[in-house]
Amino acid sequence: MIAVIGATGMLGAPVVEQLLEDEITVRVLSRNPIGAKEQFGTRPEYCFADVTDYDSLVHAFEGCDAVHINLNTDQDAEPDEVLHQGLVNVAEAAKECGVNRISIIAGDWEPDPNHSWKRRAEFSKGILALEASGIPTVLWQCTWFYESLDYFVMPERALMVGMQPLTWHFVAASDYAKMVSATMGDEDFSGNKRFTVHGPHGFKMFDALKLYCELLRPGLPVEQLSIEDTKKFAQEDEEYGWLEHFADFMAPFETFGETGNPKDAQALLEEPMLTLEEWAKEQMD
């Protein structure tokens, strides 16, 4: 049985669906199990769990062979509370319960506890704690997902936040989920592994957003503002005040780009990866 933390999110849900499709028993861990059951129905098991609550993790991991983690922080939570100490709790609870494999998604960057971006520094500490736990750990170092392009869509336009000069190999969440399921079903898996997850084609973010809108939101204007101009716009229009926080989040991606080689991760798939056009067609079907 595989316990999935963060199962109901944009990247957690496809993993749950793929594990179930591959006839792997799943226990969905959530702070809201009733809401999770409304999403997935009766196919998985359900259990309350919160990574900041050690006892809840011990209870949730009972009888599980593996744990997959799709972790995010609430806007009012400190990164060290969830991304660092939360993962320390996961590692210790997993050891107590005899879990024999851990899988976790992060970004396409090498863990660095001294990273200048606090979120990455704290997440790095948590990841390194998992890898040092003695439980074989798979780290999925992912680039941006096609699904995330919807973050930039507003009612009257799509807005790329920042000039975003770097190239990104956007990937379908369904392809990533197949990779996760392949490793979870591998009985010979041992030791820590890191897989870089990239899609088949590289895009500048603005170009990816334009193509996304052409395919799925035809006629919607697509615009781009610098980080500073986005913040200025957010400060001048209360309705879009949230964009100031989003601009802070997007700013590091103008300099911190992809770093890894996706060859090993892509070898886990039995079929070609989805292009943006193919993925969009699936959304319309």
Secondary structure per residue as TSV (DSSP state, phi and psi in degrees):
chain	resnum	aa	ss	phi	psi
A	1	M	-	360.0	140.1
A	2	I	E	-114.2	125.8
A	3	A	E	-88.8	133.7
A	4	V	E	-117.5	118.2
A	5	I	E	-93.5	132.9
A	6	G	T	75.7	36.9
A	7	A	T	-72.0	-25.7
A	8	T	T	-89.9	-4.6
A	9	G	S	-80.4	179.7
A	10	M	T	-58.2	-34.1
A	11	L	T	-105.1	-19.8
A	12	G	H	-77.6	-40.6
A	13	A	H	-60.6	-44.5
A	14	P	H	-61.5	-31.8
A	15	V	H	-65.7	-46.2
A	16	V	H	-58.1	-47.8
A	17	E	H	-60.8	-41.1
A	18	Q	H	-70.4	-41.6
A	19	L	H	-59.3	-43.8
A	20	L	H	-64.7	-41.6
A	21	E	H	-61.1	-34.9
A	22	D	T	-86.0	12.8
A	23	E	T	61.3	38.4
A	24	I	-	-102.6	132.7
A	25	T	-	-71.8	132.2
A	26	V	E	-122.5	137.5
A	27	R	E	-115.4	114.8
A	28	V	E	-82.5	123.6
A	29	L	E	-103.8	130.6
A	30	S	E	-155.1	153.7
A	31	R	S	-78.8	-9.0
A	32	N	-	-136.2	73.6
A	33	P	H	-59.5	-32.8
A	34	I	H	-64.7	-44.5
A	35	G	H	-64.1	-37.6
A	36	A	H	-64.0	-39.0
A	37	K	H	-66.7	-32.0
A	38	E	H	-64.2	-29.1
A	39	Q	H	-81.2	-42.5
A	40	F	H	-107.7	-11.2
A	41	G	T	75.8	-152.2
A	42	T	T	-91.5	2.5
A	43	R	S	-68.4	-47.9
A	44	P	S	-87.8	171.1
A	45	E	E	-86.1	164.4
A	46	Y	E	-134.0	146.6
A	47	C	E	-156.1	140.8
A	48	F	E	-70.8	138.4
A	49	A	-	-160.4	147.9
A	50	D	-	-142.4	126.2
A	51	V	T	-63.9	-17.5
A	52	T	T	-86.5	-1.9
A	53	D	-	-118.4	97.6
A	54	Y	H	-58.5	-45.9
A	55	D	H	-60.9	-36.1
A	56	S	H	-65.7	-33.5
A	57	L	H	-69.5	-43.0
A	58	V	H	-58.6	-44.5
A	59	H	H	-64.0	-42.6
A	60	A	H	-71.2	-29.0
A	61	F	H	-85.3	-8.3
A	62	E	T	-57.2	125.1
A	63	G	T	82.1	4.0
A	64	C	-	-95.5	140.7
A	65	D	S	-87.1	-29.4
A	66	A	E	-148.3	161.7
A	67	V	E	-132.8	130.3
A	68	H	E	-111.5	136.4
A	69	I	E	-121.4	122.7
A	70	N	-	-121.6	95.5
A	71	L	-	-108.3	141.3
A	72	N	-	-143.6	161.7
A	73	T	-	-109.0	140.5
A	74	D	-	-65.6	154.3
A	75	Q	T	-61.5	-25.0
A	76	D	T	-96.5	6.4
A	77	A	S	-99.6	143.2
A	78	E	-	-79.2	139.4
A	79	P	H	-55.6	-37.2
A	80	D	I	-68.8	-28.5
A	81	E	I	-69.6	-38.2
A	82	V	I	-102.0	-56.8
A	83	L	I	-72.4	-26.9
A	84	H	I	-101.6	-71.4
A	85	Q	H	-63.3	-33.6
A	86	G	H	-59.4	-41.4
A	87	L	H	-75.0	-31.4
A	88	V	H	-60.2	-42.6
A	89	N	H	-61.2	-43.6
A	90	V	H	-59.6	-46.6
A	91	A	H	-60.8	-45.3
A	92	E	H	-70.5	-39.9
A	93	A	H	-67.0	-38.5
A	94	A	H	-64.0	-41.1
A	95	K	H	-63.6	-43.4
A	96	E	H	-61.1	-33.2
A	97	C	H	-95.0	0.1
A	98	G	T	76.6	22.9
A	99	V	-	-63.1	138.0
A	100	N	-	-110.6	4.9
A	101	R	E	-160.8	140.4
A	102	I	E	-126.9	140.5
A	103	S	E	-131.2	137.0
A	104	I	E	-146.2	140.6
A	105	I	E	-96.1	137.4
A	106	A	E	-140.5	-163.9
A	107	G	E	-96.4	174.6
A	108	D	S	-80.5	75.0
A	109	W	S	-155.2	152.6
A	110	E	-	-81.6	133.1
A	111	P	-	-55.8	129.8
A	112	D	-	-144.5	103.2
A	113	P	T	-65.7	-9.5
A	114	N	T	-108.1	18.4
A	115	H	-	-60.5	145.5
A	116	S	S	-69.4	-22.4
A	117	W	S	-88.9	113.7
A	118	K	H	-56.3	-41.9
A	119	R	H	-57.3	-44.6
A	120	R	H	-69.9	-36.0
A	121	A	H	-62.1	-47.0
A	122	E	H	-69.4	-39.8
A	123	F	H	-63.7	-38.9
A	124	S	H	-59.4	-43.2
A	125	K	H	-60.2	-41.6
A	126	G	H	-65.6	-44.3
A	127	I	H	-61.4	-45.4
A	128	L	H	-63.8	-32.9
A	129	A	H	-64.7	-41.2
A	130	L	H	-61.9	-46.4
A	131	E	H	-67.6	-24.4
A	132	A	T	-90.7	0.5
A	133	S	S	-74.1	-17.9
A	134	G	S	92.0	-8.8
A	135	I	S	-92.6	124.6
A	136	P	-	-50.7	126.9
A	137	T	E	-123.9	132.0
A	138	V	E	-103.5	124.3
A	139	L	E	-106.6	119.8
A	140	W	E	-95.8	108.5
A	141	Q	E	-97.0	92.9
A	142	C	E	-99.9	145.0
A	143	T	-	-81.7	-163.1
A	144	W	-	-73.9	152.7
A	145	F	B	-105.6	148.9
A	146	Y	G	-53.6	-40.3
A	147	E	G	-59.4	-29.0
A	148	S	G	-73.2	-13.5
A	149	L	G	-63.8	-23.1
A	150	D	G	-68.8	-18.6
A	151	Y	G	-57.5	-28.5
A	152	F	G	-93.0	4.4
A	153	V	B	-96.8	124.5
A	154	M	-	-114.1	170.1
A	155	P	S	-56.2	-38.0
A	156	E	S	-106.8	-5.9
A	157	R	-	-169.7	165.8
A	158	A	E	-105.2	135.4
A	159	L	E	-127.0	115.6
A	160	M	E	-82.2	123.0
A	161	V	E	-92.3	114.0
A	162	G	S	96.6	158.2
A	163	M	-	-76.7	-23.6
A	164	Q	-	44.8	71.7
A	165	P	-	-79.9	-8.8
A	166	L	S	-85.2	159.5
A	167	T	E	-96.3	135.2
A	168	W	E	-127.7	138.4
A	169	H	-	-97.6	79.3
A	170	F	-	-53.7	145.5
A	171	V	B	-132.9	151.6
A	172	A	-	-80.6	136.3
A	173	A	H	-59.8	-31.4
A	174	S	H	-66.0	-35.5
A	175	D	H	-68.0	-43.6
A	176	Y	H	-59.2	-42.6
A	177	A	H	-61.7	-37.8
A	178	K	H	-64.4	-36.8
A	179	M	H	-63.9	-45.4
A	180	V	H	-59.8	-47.8
A	181	S	H	-62.9	-36.3
A	182	A	H	-62.2	-40.6
A	183	T	H	-75.8	-34.2
A	184	M	H	-68.2	-27.0
A	185	G	T	-91.3	2.7
A	186	D	-	-90.1	105.0
A	187	E	T	-70.9	-18.3
A	188	D	T	-90.9	3.7
A	189	F	-	-64.1	135.4
A	190	S	-	-153.4	155.1
A	191	G	S	74.7	166.4
A	192	N	-	-77.8	141.8
A	193	K	E	-137.2	149.0
A	194	R	E	-125.6	127.4
A	195	F	E	-118.5	128.3
A	196	T	E	-87.2	127.4
A	197	V	E	-112.0	109.4
A	198	H	-	-124.2	154.9
A	199	G	-	-85.8	-177.3
A	200	P	S	-77.9	-21.1
A	201	H	S	-134.7	145.8
A	202	G	-	-93.4	142.4
A	203	F	E	-138.3	147.2
A	204	K	E	-70.4	148.7
A	205	M	H	-58.0	-41.9
A	206	F	H	-63.0	-39.9
A	207	D	H	-67.0	-39.2
A	208	A	H	-63.6	-41.3
A	209	L	H	-65.7	-40.6
A	210	K	H	-61.3	-45.3
A	211	L	H	-66.4	-40.8
A	212	Y	H	-56.0	-46.3
A	213	C	H	-70.2	-38.0
A	214	E	H	-58.3	-38.8
A	215	L	H	-82.4	-40.7
A	216	L	H	-113.8	-20.5
A	217	R	S	-136.1	59.2
A	218	P	T	-58.7	137.2
A	219	G	T	92.4	-13.2
A	220	L	-	-76.7	125.3
A	221	P	-	-62.1	142.1
A	222	V	E	-119.5	120.6
A	223	E	E	-125.3	169.8
A	224	Q	E	-142.5	133.7
A	225	L	E	-128.5	146.1
A	226	S	-	-63.9	166.2
A	227	I	H	-58.2	-45.8
A	228	E	H	-66.3	-41.3
A	229	D	H	-68.9	-32.9
A	230	T	H	-64.5	-43.8
A	231	K	H	-63.2	-40.3
A	232	K	H	-62.9	-44.7
A	233	F	H	-60.4	-42.8
A	234	A	H	-63.8	-37.3
A	235	Q	H	-72.5	-26.5
A	236	E	H	-88.4	-17.6
A	237	D	-	-129.0	106.3
A	238	E	G	-57.2	-33.5
A	239	E	G	-60.3	-29.8
A	240	Y	G	-111.2	26.5
A	241	G	T	-58.8	-29.3
A	242	W	H	-62.2	-21.6
A	243	L	H	-65.3	-23.2
A	244	E	H	-64.5	-44.6
A	245	H	H	-64.9	-40.7
A	246	F	H	-64.6	-37.1
A	247	A	H	-63.4	-39.4
A	248	D	H	-62.2	-39.0
A	249	F	H	-66.2	-40.2
A	250	M	H	-77.5	-23.7
A	251	A	G	-54.0	-45.7
A	252	P	G	-62.2	-24.7
A	253	F	G	-72.7	-6.8
A	254	E	G	-77.3	-17.2
A	255	T	T	-126.5	-27.9
A	256	F	-	-96.5	100.2
A	257	G	-	-106.4	-164.4
A	258	E	-	-66.8	149.2
A	259	T	-	-132.1	-25.5
A	260	G	S	-97.8	178.8
A	261	N	-	-109.4	122.1
A	262	P	-	-84.6	2.9
A	263	K	H	-55.4	-47.7
A	264	D	H	-66.5	-39.3
A	265	A	H	-66.9	-42.4
A	266	Q	H	-65.5	-26.8
A	267	A	T	-68.7	-14.6
A	268	L	T	-75.6	-16.5
A	269	L	-	-92.4	145.2
A	270	E	S	-94.6	-4.8
A	271	E	S	-141.9	161.8
A	272	P	-	-60.2	150.2
A	273	M	-	-73.3	152.2
A	274	L	-	-72.3	134.2
A	275	T	-	-79.8	169.2
A	276	L	H	-61.2	-39.6
A	277	E	H	-64.5	-42.9
A	278	E	H	-66.7	-41.0
A	279	W	H	-63.1	-43.1
A	280	A	H	-61.9	-39.8
A	281	K	H	-61.0	-39.3
A	282	E	H	-62.7	-35.5
A	283	Q	H	-68.2	-28.2
A	284	M	H	-84.0	-22.2
A	285	D	-	-74.6	360.0
